[in-house]
């Protein structure tokens, strides 16, 4: 069992590493590719918005399918998703002159890739429920390393060879992930060793039952609104500070490297501090970041500011999982994580892409940053409410 666990941890770590490389390519570098093919900022927003809508439906449906199906395994679902993203990106790569093919292929690749992350988390849980101690913390920190390294390398590569180099690299990484997935040990969905929680709540019942979670979700969505704009339109901000594709890669790399130690030592921080305290720190860090961006004029300062992601997204990755699990019943833990993913990548992704795309065409980058900073401040106040003691864990009235 120990040898099998070591092998699975290595394989799962490679899945995380490769996935976050491709997520970087299809999210942050998508704008670079689309700009090179004549897309306006608002059109780029349409691409990522359609991808976000697709991600909402895919995450909702696939999570339910993975929980309920006795015939379809989680590995099969992941394999199908990887194949879909590969084919969509391949079409964009092979038909560079078609505006329509680029639009459809890019939003499909983005939507499918965005939907894979919670399934990867569920895969780790499935192995652990079956008795294999796969180390999620190490694997996820390697994912951040992959994101960081790819950000730095791709910034240099796209500036030297052009944006079209993005798609073949994206496809090659997914081929490697498919081979890794196929080589991993099978786990029966209905293994008797796997602990089965009670029947989960319906979606409406869930929101009525957990008012503290509702406030927490709202706060996270507000705090991540500006970050989602940056995820899609980073190149616009980098250029406004005097940088180009190479500096954009450095920004993304520094961001991910700053997150890594917070993720890797997440359990240490949780033993020293509560998840509530860490979430308050992440909220304050978000406000500081976006307020600071209003006054930045130099790309070097902007790059240095990304170090704050140790406290912002790094600590959030760890503390949000444990806090969400602590305020809902065990039977609703998976749904709580899924809704967080849909809230950020789906709902906020749609809003930020549409609003950000239009604003960047008609107003300055600074005006967009002011809006993002204002929402982050409101989100920080809301986070303090969510992590306080006055909101009950479960609404007894709703639960009856």
C-alpha positions as CSV (number, residue, x, y, z in Angstrom):
1,X,0.0,0.0,0.0
2,X,2.8,2.4,0.8
3,X,4.5,1.8,-2.6
4,X,1.1,2.3,-4.3
5,X,0.6,5.5,-2.4
6,X,4.0,6.9,-3.4
7,X,3.3,6.0,-7.1
8,X,-0.2,7.6,-7.0
9,X,1.2,10.7,-5.3
10,X,3.8,11.2,-8.1
11,X,1.2,10.5,-10.8
12,X,-1.4,12.8,-9.2
13,X,1.2,15.5,-8.6
14,X,2.0,15.4,-12.4
15,X,-1.7,15.8,-13.2
16,X,-1.9,18.9,-11.0
17,X,1.4,20.3,-12.4
18,X,0.3,19.8,-16.0
19,X,-3.2,20.9,-15.5
20,X,-2.2,24.3,-14.0
21,X,0.3,24.8,-16.9
22,X,-2.6,24.4,-19.4
23,X,-5.0,26.5,-17.3
24,X,-2.4,29.3,-17.4
25,X,-2.2,29.0,-21.2
26,X,-5.9,28.9,-21.9
27,X,-6.8,31.7,-19.4
28,X,-4.0,34.3,-19.0
29,X,-2.4,33.8,-22.4
30,X,-5.7,33.4,-24.3
31,X,-6.0,37.2,-24.6
32,X,-2.5,37.3,-26.2
33,X,-3.5,34.7,-28.8
34,X,-6.9,36.3,-29.5
35,X,-5.4,39.8,-29.8
36,X,-2.9,38.4,-32.4
37,X,-6.0,37.2,-34.4
38,X,-7.7,40.6,-34.3
39,X,-10.1,40.2,-31.4
40,X,-11.2,43.3,-29.5
41,X,-11.2,43.4,-25.7
42,X,-15.0,43.0,-25.7
43,X,-14.8,40.0,-28.1
44,X,-12.2,38.4,-25.8
45,X,-14.7,38.9,-23.0
46,X,-17.4,37.1,-25.0
47,X,-15.0,34.1,-25.5
48,X,-14.2,33.8,-21.8
49,X,-17.8,34.5,-20.8
50,X,-19.1,31.7,-23.0
51,X,-16.4,29.5,-21.5
52,X,-17.5,30.5,-18.0
53,X,-21.1,29.7,-18.8
54,X,-20.0,26.3,-20.1
55,X,-18.0,25.7,-17.0
56,X,-21.0,26.3,-14.7
57,X,-23.1,23.7,-16.5
58,X,-20.2,21.2,-16.8
59,X,-19.2,21.5,-13.1
60,X,-22.7,21.1,-11.9
61,X,-23.6,18.2,-14.1
62,X,-20.3,16.3,-13.9
63,X,-20.1,16.6,-10.1
64,X,-23.5,15.1,-9.8
65,X,-22.6,12.4,-12.4
66,X,-19.4,11.5,-10.6
67,X,-21.3,11.1,-7.2
68,X,-24.3,9.1,-8.5
69,X,-23.1,7.0,-11.5
70,X,-22.2,3.4,-10.8
71,X,-21.0,2.7,-14.4
72,X,-19.0,5.9,-15.2
73,X,-15.8,6.4,-13.2
74,X,-14.3,9.7,-12.3
75,X,-11.2,8.8,-14.3
76,X,-13.3,8.2,-17.4
77,X,-15.0,11.6,-16.9
78,X,-11.6,13.3,-16.6
79,X,-10.3,11.5,-19.7
80,X,-13.3,12.7,-21.7
81,X,-12.7,16.3,-20.5
82,X,-9.0,16.2,-21.4
83,X,-9.9,14.8,-24.9
84,X,-12.5,17.6,-25.4
85,X,-10.1,20.3,-24.5
86,X,-7.4,18.8,-26.7
87,X,-9.7,18.6,-29.7
88,X,-11.1,22.2,-29.2
89,X,-7.6,23.7,-29.0
90,X,-6.5,21.5,-31.9
91,X,-9.2,23.1,-34.1
92,X,-8.1,26.6,-33.2
93,X,-4.5,25.6,-33.9
94,X,-5.2,24.0,-37.3
95,X,-7.7,26.6,-38.6
96,X,-5.9,29.9,-37.7
97,X,-7.7,32.0,-40.3
98,X,-11.3,31.3,-39.1
99,X,-12.6,33.9,-36.7
100,X,-15.6,31.6,-35.9
101,X,-13.5,28.5,-35.3
102,X,-11.2,30.5,-33.0
103,X,-14.1,31.8,-31.0
104,X,-15.9,28.4,-30.6
105,X,-12.7,26.5,-30.0
106,X,-11.2,28.9,-27.5
107,X,-14.4,29.2,-25.4
108,X,-14.8,25.4,-25.4
109,X,-11.2,24.8,-24.4
110,X,-11.5,27.4,-21.7
111,X,-14.8,26.1,-20.4
112,X,-13.7,22.5,-20.3
113,X,-10.3,23.3,-18.7
114,X,-12.0,25.4,-16.0
115,X,-14.2,22.5,-15.1
116,X,-11.4,20.0,-14.5
117,X,-10.0,21.5,-11.3
118,X,-12.8,20.3,-8.9
119,X,-12.7,16.9,-10.6
120,X,-9.0,16.6,-9.9
121,X,-9.7,17.4,-6.2
122,X,-12.4,14.8,-6.2
123,X,-10.0,12.2,-7.7
124,X,-7.6,12.7,-4.8
125,X,-10.4,12.4,-2.3
126,X,-11.6,9.2,-4.0
127,X,-8.1,7.6,-3.7
128,X,-7.9,8.7,-0.1
129,X,-11.3,7.3,0.8
130,X,-10.1,4.0,-0.7
131,X,-7.2,3.9,1.7
132,X,-4.4,5.6,-0.4
133,X,-2.9,8.6,1.4
134,X,-2.3,10.8,-1.7
135,X,-0.8,14.1,-0.4
136,X,-3.0,16.8,-1.9
137,X,-0.9,19.6,-0.4
138,X,2.3,18.6,-2.1
139,X,0.5,17.9,-5.4
140,X,-1.3,21.3,-5.4
141,X,1.9,23.2,-4.5
142,X,3.5,21.5,-7.5
143,X,0.6,22.7,-9.6
144,X,1.4,26.2,-8.4
145,X,5.1,25.6,-9.4
146,X,4.0,24.5,-12.9
147,X,1.8,27.6,-13.2
148,X,4.8,29.8,-12.1
149,X,7.4,28.2,-14.3
150,X,5.0,28.2,-17.3
151,X,4.2,31.9,-16.7
152,X,7.9,32.9,-16.8
153,X,8.8,30.6,-19.8
154,X,5.7,31.4,-21.9
155,X,6.2,35.1,-21.5
156,X,9.6,34.8,-23.1
157,X,8.5,32.2,-25.7
158,X,5.5,34.1,-27.0
159,X,7.4,37.3,-27.3
160,X,10.1,35.5,-29.3
161,X,8.0,33.1,-31.4
162,X,4.6,34.7,-31.4
163,X,1.2,33.8,-29.9
164,X,0.5,30.8,-32.1
165,X,3.1,28.7,-30.2
166,X,0.6,28.6,-27.2
167,X,-1.8,26.0,-28.8
168,X,0.7,23.2,-29.7
169,X,2.2,23.4,-26.2
170,X,-1.3,23.3,-24.7
171,X,-2.1,20.2,-26.7
172,X,1.2,18.4,-25.9
173,X,0.7,18.9,-22.2
174,X,-2.8,17.4,-22.3
175,X,-1.5,14.4,-24.3
176,X,1.0,13.8,-21.4
177,X,-1.8,14.1,-18.8
178,X,-4.0,11.6,-20.7
179,X,-1.2,9.0,-20.6
180,X,-0.6,9.7,-16.9
181,X,-4.4,9.4,-16.1
182,X,-4.6,6.1,-18.0
183,X,-1.6,4.7,-16.1
184,X,-3.2,5.4,-12.7
185,X,-4.7,2.7,-10.5
186,X,-8.4,2.0,-10.8
187,X,-10.7,2.8,-7.9
188,X,-14.2,1.5,-7.7
189,X,-16.8,4.2,-7.2
190,X,-18.7,2.0,-4.8
191,X,-15.8,0.5,-2.9
192,X,-17.0,-0.6,0.5
193,X,-14.0,1.0,2.1
194,X,-15.2,4.4,1.0
195,X,-17.2,6.2,3.6
196,X,-20.5,7.4,2.2
197,X,-22.1,10.6,3.7
198,X,-25.8,11.0,4.1
199,X,-27.9,12.3,1.3
200,X,-26.8,15.8,0.3
201,X,-29.1,18.8,0.2
202,X,-30.7,20.1,-2.9
203,X,-29.3,23.4,-4.3
204,X,-32.1,25.6,-3.0
205,X,-32.2,23.8,0.4
206,X,-28.4,24.2,0.6
207,X,-28.5,28.0,0.4
208,X,-31.4,28.2,2.9
209,X,-29.7,25.8,5.3
210,X,-26.3,27.6,5.5
211,X,-26.6,31.4,5.8
212,X,-23.0,31.7,7.0
213,X,-21.8,29.9,3.8
214,X,-24.0,32.3,1.7
215,X,-22.3,35.4,3.2
216,X,-18.9,33.7,2.8
217,X,-19.6,33.0,-0.9
218,X,-20.6,36.6,-1.6
219,X,-17.4,37.9,0.1
220,X,-15.2,35.6,-2.0
221,X,-17.0,36.6,-5.2
222,X,-16.5,40.3,-4.5
223,X,-12.8,39.8,-3.5
224,X,-12.1,37.8,-6.6
225,X,-13.9,40.0,-9.1
226,X,-10.8,42.1,-10.0
227,X,-8.5,39.0,-9.9
228,X,-10.7,37.4,-12.6
229,X,-10.4,40.5,-14.7
230,X,-6.6,40.3,-14.4
231,X,-6.7,36.6,-15.2
232,X,-8.3,37.4,-18.6
233,X,-6.9,40.8,-19.4
234,X,-3.5,40.8,-17.7
235,X,-1.7,41.9,-20.9
236,X,-3.7,45.2,-20.9
237,X,-2.6,46.0,-17.3
238,X,1.0,45.0,-18.0
239,X,1.2,47.2,-21.0
240,X,-0.3,50.1,-19.1
241,X,2.6,49.9,-16.6
242,X,5.1,49.8,-19.5
243,X,5.6,46.1,-19.9
244,X,5.0,43.5,-22.6
245,X,4.5,39.7,-23.0
246,X,7.8,38.9,-21.2
247,X,6.9,41.0,-18.2
248,X,3.4,39.5,-18.2
249,X,5.0,36.0,-17.9
250,X,7.1,37.3,-15.0
251,X,4.0,38.7,-13.2
252,X,2.3,35.4,-13.5
253,X,5.4,33.5,-12.4
254,X,6.0,35.7,-9.3
255,X,2.3,35.3,-8.4
256,X,2.4,31.6,-8.4
257,X,5.8,31.3,-6.7
258,X,4.4,33.6,-3.9
259,X,1.5,31.2,-3.5
260,X,3.5,28.0,-3.3
261,X,4.9,28.2,0.3
262,X,1.5,29.2,1.6
263,X,-0.1,26.1,0.0
264,X,2.8,23.7,0.8
265,X,2.7,24.7,4.5
266,X,-1.0,25.2,4.7
267,X,-1.6,22.6,7.4
268,X,1.1,24.2,9.5
269,X,-0.7,27.6,9.3
270,X,-4.0,26.0,10.1
271,X,-2.5,24.4,13.3
272,X,-1.2,27.8,14.4
273,X,-4.2,29.9,13.3
274,X,-7.8,29.2,12.6
275,X,-9.2,29.1,9.0
276,X,-11.3,32.2,9.9
277,X,-8.2,34.2,10.8
278,X,-6.4,33.2,7.6
279,X,-9.4,34.2,5.5
280,X,-9.5,37.6,7.1
281,X,-5.8,38.0,6.2
282,X,-6.6,37.0,2.6
283,X,-9.3,39.5,2.3
284,X,-7.1,42.3,3.7
285,X,-4.3,41.3,1.3
286,X,-6.8,41.5,-1.6
287,X,-7.8,45.1,-0.7
288,X,-4.2,46.2,-0.3
289,X,-3.3,44.7,-3.7
290,X,-6.0,46.4,-5.7
291,X,-5.8,49.7,-3.9
292,X,-2.0,49.7,-4.5
293,X,-2.6,49.0,-8.2
294,X,-4.4,52.4,-8.6
295,X,-1.2,54.3,-7.8
296,X,1.3,52.1,-9.5
297,X,3.1,53.5,-12.6
298,X,6.0,51.1,-13.1
299,X,6.0,47.5,-14.2
300,X,8.7,46.5,-11.7
301,X,6.6,47.7,-8.8
302,X,3.6,45.8,-10.2
303,X,5.7,42.6,-10.4
304,X,6.9,43.1,-6.8
305,X,3.3,43.7,-5.6
306,X,2.5,40.1,-6.7
307,X,4.4,38.8,-3.7
308,X,1.3,39.7,-1.7
309,X,-0.3,36.5,-3.1
310,X,1.4,34.6,-0.3
311,X,-1.3,36.1,1.9
312,X,-4.0,36.5,-0.8
313,X,-4.6,33.5,-3.0
314,X,-2.0,31.2,-1.4
315,X,-3.7,31.2,2.0
316,X,-7.1,31.3,0.5
317,X,-6.5,27.9,-1.3
318,X,-5.9,26.3,2.1
319,X,-8.2,28.1,4.4
320,X,-11.3,28.2,2.2
321,X,-11.5,24.4,1.9
322,X,-11.4,23.9,5.7
323,X,-13.7,26.8,6.5
324,X,-16.3,25.8,4.0
325,X,-16.2,22.2,5.3
326,X,-16.5,23.4,8.9
327,X,-19.7,25.4,8.3
328,X,-21.7,22.7,6.4
329,X,-22.7,19.1,7.1
330,X,-20.4,16.3,5.9
331,X,-23.1,15.3,3.4
332,X,-22.8,18.8,1.7
333,X,-19.0,19.2,1.8
334,X,-18.5,18.3,-1.9
335,X,-21.3,20.6,-3.0
336,X,-19.8,23.4,-0.9
337,X,-16.5,23.2,-2.7
338,X,-18.3,22.9,-6.1
339,X,-20.4,26.0,-5.5
340,X,-17.3,28.0,-4.5
341,X,-15.7,27.0,-7.9
342,X,-18.8,27.9,-9.8
343,X,-19.1,31.2,-8.0
344,X,-15.6,32.3,-8.8
345,X,-14.9,30.8,-12.2
346,X,-18.5,30.8,-13.4
347,X,-20.6,33.7,-12.0
348,X,-17.7,36.1,-11.3
349,X,-15.9,34.9,-14.4
350,X,-18.9,35.9,-16.6
351,X,-19.4,39.3,-14.9
352,X,-15.8,40.2,-14.8
353,X,-15.2,39.2,-18.5
354,X,-18.2,41.2,-19.8
355,X,-17.7,44.3,-17.6
356,X,-13.9,44.2,-17.9
357,X,-14.0,43.8,-21.7
358,X,-16.3,46.8,-22.2
359,X,-14.6,49.0,-19.7
360,X,-11.1,48.4,-21.2
361,X,-12.5,49.6,-24.6
362,X,-14.0,52.8,-23.3
363,X,-12.3,53.8,-20.1
364,X,-8.8,53.7,-18.6
365,X,-7.1,50.7,-16.9
366,X,-7.1,52.8,-13.7
367,X,-10.9,53.2,-13.8
368,X,-11.2,49.4,-14.0
369,X,-8.8,49.0,-11.1
370,X,-10.8,51.5,-9.0
371,X,-14.0,49.4,-9.5
372,X,-12.1,46.3,-8.5
373,X,-10.6,47.8,-5.4
374,X,-14.0,49.1,-4.3
375,X,-15.5,45.7,-4.6
376,X,-12.6,44.1,-2.8
377,X,-13.1,46.5,0.1
378,X,-16.8,45.6,0.3
379,X,-15.8,41.9,0.1
380,X,-13.3,42.3,2.9
381,X,-16.0,43.7,5.2
382,X,-18.3,40.9,4.2
383,X,-15.6,38.3,4.9
384,X,-15.2,39.6,8.4
385,X,-19.0,39.2,8.8
386,X,-18.9,35.6,7.4
387,X,-16.0,34.6,9.7
388,X,-17.5,36.2,12.8
389,X,-19.7,34.4,15.3
390,X,-23.1,36.0,14.9
391,X,-24.2,34.1,11.8
392,X,-25.4,30.6,12.7
393,X,-23.7,27.5,11.1
394,X,-27.1,26.0,10.1
395,X,-30.5,27.7,9.9
396,X,-32.6,25.3,12.1
397,X,-35.7,26.8,10.6
398,X,-34.6,26.0,7.1
399,X,-33.4,22.6,8.1
400,X,-36.7,21.4,9.4
